[in-house]
Amino acid sequence: MLSMGGCASRTTNPVAAASAPAVAATPVDQPLLERRIAAHMRFLASDALNGRGSGTRDEWIAATYIGAHLAALGLEPMGDDGWFVQQVEVQRYKAAAPPVLTAGERSWTRGTGFLLRTVPGARVGGALQHFVASAPVAAGAALIVPADTPMTALSGTSTAAVVLQKATAAQAGNWAQLVKQSPEWISTQLVGTPPGAPAGPTLITLDAATHEAISAMADGTAIRIDTELAPGERARTWNVVGRLPGTDPSASSEVVVLSAHLDHLGARPSTGTDVADTIFNGADDDASGVTAVLELARLLAEGPRPRRPVVFALFGSEESGGFGARYFVDRPVVPLTDIVADLQVEMIGRPDPKVPAGTLWLTGFERSTLGPQLAAKGARLVQDPHPDQRFFERSDNIRFARRGVVAHTVSSYGLHKEYHQASDEFRHINMAHMRDAIASLVEPVRWLATTTERPTWVEGKKP
């Protein structure tokens, strides 16, 4: 692992950098910021929104609230019908029969030798490739991972079509129950968008015997999943998109995107200590990120206007497949090649004890020059201290990154026990930390939207 100082060199054009107009820092009114944070959080994470479930009326209400606030700031609407909200249509499919995994001349039916939750279509597969640490993964490969491979080694596998992993001891011991917990929807596809980049590999969990059998096969063996898909219900989700115009018309094709996801898990039976609480409020995940984007929009709009335009994008249905962000990159409001960077904000409501106090971390810090550039301008950003969790690939930033856009997520999630539980409520939010986190990003983000520099991927680190 590289140190912060050696993560990436800054790509600076001295002449261009010198020509960029200086933007004076504007002091942040800390008491006002804290009051506004509390106001947003108390609504977005309240029981009144019933957990903002993906694709529910509650998510729609949250989107409408966010759009109203962007309108009040005087931003330009970039949604449907001259407003800020985009409606996204998705078609859900059920498996008419259990999916079948075929490897060479052998086949297994879901539940008897393997498990999977979702597939991108009726057939998915590729040529078998045995995973070797540090070796490149062929695009579209069916990658089989040795049983003892640590999660930290799998960060470069996003180009595979299929990833086959051996069940953990816990999964193997609970196999029968997992088979019963078959997902209601096995495929969900966006309606009316062109075919885009793959959302990521299809993950397949193998029992011990199946893993051993496929591991013994040669590289290049044909692997495929066949699923008979029956159309189910058509559903909706909602994005909110607005733009703060830049001051330099010649910089209209240099867009900075600030984003977060607005949905959570809705209401469902609780598995936590308080089984009577069925509302998964999602205060940290990700009302905190939405609030950060709203307040950054306000502070950027009220302070010195940056040279580049800034697009504020709040995505729906991240929790159920990232459909809002997938829609955005399939039908972008500006060309993807015009996006200088996407900075996603996710779970900044509590400090992470693994990093110094007052510090945030950036997923994939070592992958591009963006993190070091922002840190050099005062952002309290360090490298993600949880590489085994693969957070770079678990947030909406990955939808942009797989299309070539420099995109990362800012967070301070410390693996707290309220994650995806009904107890993720406002009462656990550390207001001072969240206030300081947002305030610390204002001037570095303003710099990013004003400079003539453009972040780049570090060679060999682009997803």
C-alpha positions as a printed Julia matrix, in Angstrom:
463×3 Matrix{Float64}:
   0.0     0.0     0.0
   1.36    3.39   -0.99
   1.59    6.21    1.51
  -0.58    9.29    1.05
   2.31   11.23   -0.32
   3.05    8.58   -2.92
  -0.46    7.68   -3.98
  -0.39    9.75   -7.13
   1.45   12.61   -8.66
  -0.46   15.81   -9.31
  -0.89   16.57  -12.99
  -0.65   20.34  -13.04
  -0.22   22.6   -16.05
   1.63   25.56  -14.48
   0.48   28.03  -17.14
  -3.14   26.91  -16.98
  -3.13   26.79  -13.2
  -1.74   30.28  -13.01
  -4.5    31.56  -15.29
  -7.3    30.16  -13.12
  -9.01   32.95  -11.17
  -8.44   32.94   -7.45
 -11.54   32.43   -5.34
 -11.51   33.9    -1.86
 -12.62   31.59    0.9
 -15.91   32.47    2.56
 -16.18   31.69    6.28
 -18.85   29.09    7.03
 -21.5    30.12    9.54
 -21.12   27.06   11.76
 -24.24   27.52   13.95
 -26.42   28.07   10.87
 -24.9    25.05    9.14
 -25.59   22.85   12.16
 -29.21   24.03   12.39
 -29.76   23.32    8.71
 -28.16   19.88    8.99
 -30.47   19.01   11.85
 -33.52   20.26    9.92
 -32.74   18.17    6.83
 -31.83   15.09    8.84
 -34.89   15.24   11.09
 -37.11   15.14    8.01
 -35.23   12.75    5.73
 -34.53   10.22    8.5
 -37.88   10.6    10.25
 -40.48    7.88   10.7
 -42.74   10.06    8.52
 -40.75    8.92    5.46
 -41.02    5.27    6.47
 -37.38    4.54    5.6
 -37.38    6.03    2.05
 -37.63    2.56    0.52
 -36.24    2.21   -3.0
 -38.9     2.95   -5.58
 -41.62    3.74   -3.02
 -43.84    6.77   -2.59
 -41.69    7.66    0.41
 -38.61    7.86   -1.83
 -40.64   10.08   -4.19
 -41.54   12.4    -1.3
 -37.85   12.65   -0.36
 -37.0    13.47   -3.98
 -39.67   16.18   -4.07
 -38.31   17.71   -0.84
 -34.77   17.76   -2.27
 -35.96   19.29   -5.55
 -37.78   22.05   -3.67
 -34.62   22.96   -1.79
 -32.53   23.08   -4.98
 -35.2    25.32   -6.51
 -35.07   27.65   -3.5
 -31.32   28.04   -4.05
 -31.92   29.24   -7.6
 -30.26   26.29   -9.29
 -31.16   25.3   -12.84
 -33.49   22.27  -13.04
 -32.21   19.32  -15.08
 -34.99   16.81  -14.47
 -38.25   16.14  -16.28
 -40.67   18.83  -17.49
 -38.52   21.76  -16.47
 -38.23   20.56  -12.87
 -35.51   18.9   -10.79
 -36.98   15.39  -10.41
 -36.35   12.62  -12.96
 -38.7     9.64  -13.06
 -36.92    6.39  -13.87
 -38.87    3.34  -15.09
 -37.62   -0.15  -14.29
 -38.97   -3.52  -15.38
 -38.72   -6.38  -12.91
 -38.48  -10.04  -13.9
 -38.99  -13.24  -11.97
 -37.3   -16.54  -12.64
 -39.95  -18.77  -14.24
 -37.76  -21.76  -13.38
 -34.65  -22.15  -11.21
 -31.55  -20.75  -12.97
 -29.07  -23.31  -14.31
 -25.27  -23.01  -14.1
 -23.37  -24.83  -16.85
 -19.61  -25.31  -16.78
 -18.26  -27.32  -19.67
 -20.29  -30.54  -19.77
 -21.68  -30.23  -16.23
 -24.77  -28.4   -14.99
 -26.24  -27.48  -11.62
 -29.61  -26.01  -10.67
 -29.88  -23.08   -8.29
 -30.03  -24.4    -4.75
 -28.4   -27.75   -5.48
 -24.9   -26.5    -6.15
 -24.97  -22.73   -6.25
 -26.85  -19.61   -5.18
 -27.3   -16.23   -6.8
 -29.59  -13.31   -6.13
 -29.66  -11.33   -9.36
 -28.74  -11.69  -13.02
 -28.52   -8.95  -15.67
 -30.39  -10.99  -18.3
 -31.59  -14.37  -19.49
 -28.04  -15.56  -20.14
 -24.72  -14.41  -18.75
 -21.31  -16.06  -18.77
 -17.8   -16.12  -20.13
 -14.61  -18.1   -20.47
 -13.35  -19.57  -17.2
 -10.34  -17.83  -15.68
  -8.68  -18.91  -12.45
  -8.01  -15.93  -10.23
  -4.34  -15.14   -9.6
  -3.44  -12.19   -7.4
  -2.11   -9.22   -9.38
  -2.85  -10.89  -12.73
  -5.17   -8.93  -15.05
  -8.75  -10.16  -15.32
  -9.96  -10.58  -18.87
 -13.01   -8.5   -19.76
 -16.1   -10.69  -19.69
 -14.34  -13.59  -17.94
 -16.0   -16.1   -15.64
 -13.6   -15.77  -12.74
 -13.31  -18.53  -10.16
 -11.76  -17.44   -6.89
  -9.76  -19.8    -4.65
 -11.4   -20.45   -1.31
  -8.68  -18.76    0.73
  -8.53  -15.52   -1.3
  -8.86  -12.42    0.91
 -11.39   -9.79   -0.1
  -8.6    -7.21   -0.35
  -7.23   -9.05   -3.39
 -10.45   -8.81   -5.38
 -10.5    -5.07   -6.1
  -9.49   -5.6    -9.73
 -12.21   -8.06  -10.68
 -14.9    -5.61  -11.8
 -14.3    -6.35  -15.5
 -15.38   -9.99  -15.1
 -18.85  -11.02  -16.28
 -19.16  -13.65  -13.55
 -17.36  -14.16  -10.25
 -17.69  -17.61   -8.67
 -16.82  -17.86   -4.99
 -16.96  -20.7    -2.49
 -19.58  -20.33    0.22
 -18.28  -19.15    3.56
 -18.63  -21.41    6.57
 -21.63  -19.36    7.71
 -23.29  -19.64    4.29
 -22.62  -23.36    4.1
 -24.12  -23.87    7.54
 -27.23  -21.93    6.57
 -27.57  -23.2     2.99
 -31.12  -24.52    3.25
 -32.39  -21.24    4.68
 -30.61  -19.24    1.97
 -32.26  -21.37   -0.71
 -35.68  -20.6     0.81
 -34.91  -16.89    0.8
 -35.14  -16.73   -2.98
 -35.42  -13.1    -4.14
 -38.8   -12.08   -5.48
 -37.15  -10.28   -8.39
 -34.13  -11.92   -9.98
 -33.58   -9.3   -12.7
 -34.45   -5.62  -12.9
 -33.71   -3.66  -16.04
 -33.98    0.0   -16.9
 -36.7     0.9   -19.39
 -35.93    3.12  -22.36
 -32.18    3.45  -21.94
 -29.54    2.23  -24.38
 -27.41   -0.75  -23.4
 -24.79    0.57  -21.03
 -21.65   -0.66  -19.38
 -22.14   -3.74  -17.2
 -23.29   -2.92  -13.69
 -20.64   -5.32  -12.41
 -20.02   -9.04  -12.27
 -22.79  -11.5   -11.52
 -21.83  -13.0    -8.15
 -22.34  -16.75   -7.76
 -21.89  -18.61   -4.49
 -20.82  -22.26   -4.9
 -21.09  -25.09   -2.42
 -17.87  -26.95   -1.66
 -18.39  -29.75   -4.21
 -19.3   -27.41   -7.07
 -16.4   -25.09   -6.27
 -14.01  -28.03   -6.33
 -15.43  -29.32   -9.63
 -15.19  -25.99  -11.47
 -11.78  -25.23   -9.96
 -10.5   -28.43  -11.59
 -11.57  -27.27  -15.06
  -9.17  -25.59  -17.47
  -9.04  -21.9   -18.22
 -11.22  -21.11  -21.21
 -13.98  -23.57  -20.27
 -17.35  -22.07  -21.18
 -19.36  -20.97  -18.14
 -22.91  -19.67  -18.34
 -26.03  -19.0   -16.29
 -29.34  -19.61  -18.06
 -32.47  -18.08  -16.58
 -36.0   -18.16  -17.94
 -37.25  -14.68  -17.13
 -40.95  -13.9   -16.74
 -41.95  -10.19  -16.72
 -43.29   -8.97  -13.4
 -44.31   -5.54  -12.25
 -42.99   -2.29  -13.67
 -41.67    0.0   -10.98
 -40.31    3.51  -10.64
 -37.53    5.32   -8.89
 -36.59    9.0    -8.8
 -33.47   11.1    -9.21
 -33.06   14.79   -8.44
 -30.7    16.84  -10.63
 -29.88   20.54  -10.62
 -27.04   22.71  -11.89
 -25.16   25.69  -10.53
 -23.86   27.49  -13.65
 -20.21   28.47  -13.72
 -18.93   31.98  -14.3
 -16.8    31.08  -17.34
 -18.81   30.18  -20.47
 -15.7    28.54  -21.95
 -15.73   26.06  -19.03
 -19.27   24.8   -19.74
 -17.83   21.42  -20.76
 -15.92   21.03  -17.48
 -18.58   19.78  -15.08
 -18.12   18.75  -11.45
 -20.78   16.36  -10.11
 -21.62   16.15   -6.4
 -23.88   13.21   -5.61
 -25.48   10.99   -2.96
 -28.24    8.4    -2.88
 -31.59    9.42   -1.42
 -33.2     6.03   -0.74
 -32.85    3.49    2.06
 -34.43    0.16    3.01
 -37.96    1.26    3.91
 -39.99   -0.7     6.45
 -39.4    -4.39    7.08
 -39.1    -6.81    9.99
 -36.21   -5.84   12.2
 -33.38   -8.22   13.04
 -31.88   -5.91   15.63
 -32.41   -5.65   19.36
 -35.67   -3.71   19.01
 -37.83   -6.0    16.88
 -40.83   -3.71   17.36
 -39.1    -0.99   15.3
 -39.73   -1.83   11.64
 -38.68    1.48   10.05
 -35.14    1.54    8.7
 -34.62    5.3     8.87
 -31.24    5.45    7.12
 -29.95    8.49    8.97
 -26.28    7.83    8.27
 -27.05    5.78    5.15
 -27.56    8.09    3.38
 -29.58   11.01    4.71
 -26.2    12.31    5.86
 -24.88   12.32    2.29
 -28.02   13.96    0.89
 -27.78   16.66    3.56
 -24.12   17.23    2.7
 -24.92   17.69   -0.99
 -27.79   20.08   -0.19
 -25.64   22.19    2.1
 -22.69   22.19   -0.29
 -25.1    23.39   -2.98
 -26.22   26.23   -0.7
 -22.72   27.25    0.32
 -21.39   27.17   -3.23
 -24.38   29.13   -4.52
 -24.15   31.76   -1.77
 -20.37   32.16   -1.89
 -18.09   33.14   -4.77
 -19.46   31.37   -7.85
 -17.01   28.77   -9.22
 -15.72   28.93  -12.78
 -16.97   25.48  -13.75
 -20.62   24.38  -13.56
 -21.54   22.04  -10.71
 -24.27   19.41  -11.12
 -25.92   18.17   -7.93
 -27.35   14.67   -8.41
 -29.31   12.68   -5.83
 -29.94    9.1    -6.94
 -32.82    6.76   -6.21
 -32.77    3.0    -5.66
 -29.08    2.67   -4.8
 -30.01    0.07   -2.22
 -31.86   -2.11   -4.74
 -29.33   -2.11   -7.57
 -28.13    1.42   -8.21
 -30.83    2.09  -10.8
 -30.92    5.86  -10.36
 -27.18    6.24  -10.97
 -27.3     3.7   -13.8
 -30.03    5.77  -15.47
 -27.94    8.91  -15.03
 -24.86    7.47  -16.73
 -26.98    5.88  -19.49
 -28.83    9.15  -20.13
 -26.52   11.83  -18.7
 -27.7    15.43  -18.46
 -24.23   16.4   -19.75
 -21.85   14.22  -21.81
 -19.85   11.9   -19.57
 -16.68   13.16  -21.26
 -17.49   16.64  -19.91
 -17.52   15.46  -16.28
 -14.28   16.45  -14.57
 -15.06   14.33  -11.51
 -17.92   12.84   -9.52
 -17.67   13.14   -5.76
 -20.22   10.94   -4.0
 -20.98   11.53   -0.32
 -22.04    8.5     1.71
 -22.34    8.0     5.46
 -20.56   10.98    7.02
 -22.85   11.22   10.07
 -20.42    9.61   12.49
 -16.63    9.59   12.84
 -14.56    6.55   11.96
 -12.28    5.56   14.86
  -9.78    4.07   12.39
  -8.74    7.53   11.16
  -7.71   10.68   13.07
 -10.46   12.81   14.58
 -12.0    15.25   12.13
 -10.93   13.14    9.17
 -12.88   11.74    6.24
 -11.7     9.06    3.87
 -12.0     8.66    0.12
 -12.7     5.31   -1.5
 -10.05    4.42   -4.08
  -7.84    7.29   -2.88
  -4.84    5.63   -4.54
  -6.6     5.2    -7.9
  -6.59    8.81   -9.12
  -5.1    12.23   -8.5
  -8.4    13.61   -7.11
  -7.84   12.7    -3.45
  -4.32   14.14   -3.22
  -5.44   17.27   -5.09
  -8.32   17.92   -2.71
  -6.17   17.11    0.33
  -3.58   19.62   -0.86
  -6.33   22.25   -0.87
  -7.34   21.53    2.72
  -9.79   18.64    2.46
  -9.37   16.33    5.45
  -9.23   13.26    3.24
  -7.13   10.14    3.76
  -7.04    6.68    2.24
  -9.91    4.31    2.94
  -8.93    2.32    6.06
 -11.24   -0.57    5.14
  -9.91   -1.93    1.82
 -11.28   -5.4     2.62
 -14.82   -3.97    2.4
 -14.38   -2.87   -1.24
 -16.31    0.35   -0.66
 -15.02    1.83   -3.92
 -17.22   -0.66   -5.76
 -20.19   -0.48   -3.36
 -21.41    3.06   -3.92
 -22.88    4.91   -6.9
 -19.48    6.34   -7.83
 -18.64    3.0    -9.44
 -21.28    3.59  -12.15
 -19.31    6.65  -13.26
 -15.88    5.09  -12.78
 -16.71    2.15  -15.06
 -17.51    4.69  -17.78
 -14.14    6.38  -17.4
 -15.16    9.3   -15.15
 -12.87    9.95  -12.17
 -15.33    9.15   -9.39
 -14.9     8.41   -5.69
 -16.94    8.4    -2.48
 -16.28   10.53    0.62
 -17.21    8.77    3.85
 -16.41    8.28    7.52
 -18.32    5.03    8.01
 -16.63    3.13   10.81
 -18.51   -0.19   10.39
 -20.92    0.76   13.16
 -23.55   -1.76   14.23
 -26.46    0.43   13.07
 -25.59   -0.14    9.41
 -28.71   -1.41    7.58
 -30.59   -1.7    10.85
 -33.74    0.02   12.13
 -31.51    1.72   14.71
 -29.77    3.91   12.09
 -31.61    6.95   13.44
 -30.97   10.64   13.98
 -30.15   10.07   17.66
 -26.88    8.39   16.65
 -25.68   11.22   14.41
 -22.67   13.15   15.67
 -23.72   16.67   14.74
 -20.37   18.33   15.42
 -18.57   15.77   13.24
 -21.07   16.11   10.42
 -21.0    19.91   10.57
 -17.2    20.0    10.47
 -17.09   17.37    7.7
 -19.32   19.42    5.42
 -17.57   22.68    6.26
 -14.18   21.12    5.5
 -15.27   20.22    1.96
 -16.59   23.61    0.88
 -13.38   25.33   -0.22
 -11.68   22.23   -1.69
 -14.82   21.58   -3.77
 -14.97   25.24   -4.77
 -11.33   24.95   -5.84
 -12.12   21.84   -7.92
 -14.93   23.72   -9.63
 -12.72   26.75  -10.29
  -9.26   25.43  -11.2
  -8.2    24.55  -14.71
  -6.7    21.3   -13.45
  -8.48   18.05  -14.22
  -8.07   14.88  -12.1
  -6.78   11.79  -13.88
  -6.63    8.07  -13.16
  -3.32    6.7   -11.96
  -1.91    4.37  -14.6
  -3.18    0.84  -14.07
  -5.74    1.89  -11.41
  -8.69    2.78  -13.63
 -11.57    0.31  -13.04
